[in-house]
Amino acid sequence: MALLLLCGLSVATVMPAATLAQETPLTRSSQRDPFGTQISEASHRFGVPTALIRAIMRKESAGDVRAVSSAGARGLMQIMPGTWDYLRARWSLGRDPFDPRDNIMAGTAYLRELHDRFGSPGFLAAYNAGPARYEAYLTGRPLPAETRAYDAALAPLMGESEGMRPFAVTSVEAIPWKHGSLFVGQPDRIQAVALVPAERPPNDASSAPTVRDISAIVRDISAIVPLSEDLFVARAGDRIQP
């Protein structure tokens, strides 16, 4: 009997260690890449390279899920409240802007919209400073120093943006909020109407952002910044569903 008890104790002692040994690689992998699953999902959904998502997330928040900038941008991808409200409604996301999956999904969707609107590398400046501020830059107003540094830091990844998978957005539901036409395409180009906050102040801004009606500055972006026909040729059946 004593021998049986001893054997049972030995098995009970050894089994957890063996189980732990089997689970360790998975645990270590998760610790090394805690947002890998969410990044892959967002990349697949919006056709944005994972390397670009990771780089922007590191630059924006250094991987801090609860990060809040002085201007009020929140979460891993540092999304402004007004932008979050739009993206949450547009892509049926949850209520919590700090939720890693939803924040990454929203930030990636926003990157895609800005890329389709401004092209590369302009979409990075628009993501950091806000689309209205980048519009002003196109008319001669200098970009903030923070935005220039942001662009310089991410410039080596510009080749990654060219790997964006093309897709077409079919429609956007009307949302009772200040809005304007984001994309006004020509007949032979993808057309989509989207709603975005007009401005995202740089992270060192001292006051909370204001949202203004951007309808006054709506125009055919293709008349300002040539779109890359090589990068964005919509394929049949290659559509994204929210």
FENQUI-V325906 format. One record per pair of residues at least 6 apart in sequence whose ideal C-beta (glycine too) atoms are under 6 Angstrom apart, sorted by sequence separation. I is the first residue (numbers start at 1). GAP is how many residues later the second one is. If there is no record, write none. Layout:
[[I,GAP] [I,GAP]]
This chain:
[[61,6] [68,6] [137,6] [185,6] [43,7] [73,7] [94,8] [115,8] [118,8] [126,8] [201,8] [69,9] [72,9] [93,9] [114,9] [125,9] [183,9] [199,10] [39,11] [114,12] [181,12] [182,12] [84,13] [93,13] [114,13] [39,14] [182,14] [197,14] [198,14] [61,15] [129,15] [179,16] [198,16] [60,17] [61,17] [60,18] [91,18] [125,18] [129,18] [57,19] [87,19] [128,19] [57,20] [175,20] [172,21] [75,22] [87,22] [125,22] [128,22] [168,22] [172,22] [74,23] [75,23] [169,23] [77,26] [125,26] [76,27] [79,27] [124,27] [75,28] [76,28] [79,28] [77,30] [124,30] [66,32] [65,33] [178,33] [180,34] [65,35] [178,35] [180,35] [184,36] [121,37] [181,37] [120,38] [180,38] [120,41] [190,44] [53,55] [146,56] [144,58] [146,58] [48,60] [38,62] [42,62] [46,62] [38,63] [42,63] [46,63] [48,63] [48,64] [35,65] [131,65] [38,66] [42,66] [46,66] [132,66] [133,66] [166,66] [168,66] [132,67] [166,67] [166,68] [130,69] [162,69] [130,70] [167,71] [168,71] [167,73] [113,81] [135,82] [89,86] [138,86] [55,102] [117,104] [52,105] [119,106] [118,107] [52,108] [51,109] [86,109] [86,110] [49,111] [49,114] [83,114] [82,115] [48,116] [47,117] [47,118] [47,120] [80,120] [80,129] [82,129] [71,130] [71,132] [69,134] [71,134] [72,136] [71,138] [92,150] [91,151]]
